[in-house]
């Protein structure tokens, strides 16, 4: 489950289980609830602050908990709306946010990284990838809105229709991430970037973010229904 540490004015939200190195950090419903609960704690703080998300080991996050999803297809639409709530929360978060992408960020997990203000990726290992085309899974209205508003059209074409795996240098060139660092300095780099922005935590910041991301937020607010999402069967 997600857990929280703090380095000065920067809150560091770890996506995995404390003490477990290589969790895939998938979005089980309980994981989503805990993620929001941790963010509630961060928001309840006072004064200058910023947020960094990170994990440990091979994965940043592999996104949807597909085992849970396909075992509970009757609840799939509500579940996907809960996933959208993660993106909405980060897009509008009332302090600067930085994703420290320590390993693979796949599917809905890649979209979690995309929902941050800034992204720093491990230089030597790990991919940003949207593999839905290979999995026979569509993008929801909200996911499509998030990606097409945050990434350029041609990058979306490559990422969404081919499932291309972007290493750090190519992700930087495509505008998917903002920078890179080696494994040993990744978190420190992200924390330093966040700390430099912590004083921007003011009441006008979420107002600016809501206006900036208005189209993506409108898409994410569209309820997922059988009419606008149908899982491919083969």
Secondary structure, 3 states (H helix, E strand, C coil): CCEEEEECCEEEEECCCCCCCCCCCCECHHHHHHHHHHHHHHHCCCCCCEEEEECCCCEEECCECHHHHHHCHHHHHHHHHHHHHHHHHHHCCCCEEEEEECCEEECHHHHHHHCCCEEEEECCCCCEECCHHHHCCCCCHHHHHHHHHHCCHHHHHHHHHHCCEECHHHHHHCCCCCEEECCCCHHHHHHHHHHHHHHHCCHHHHHHHHHHCHHHHHHHCCCCCCCCCCCCCC
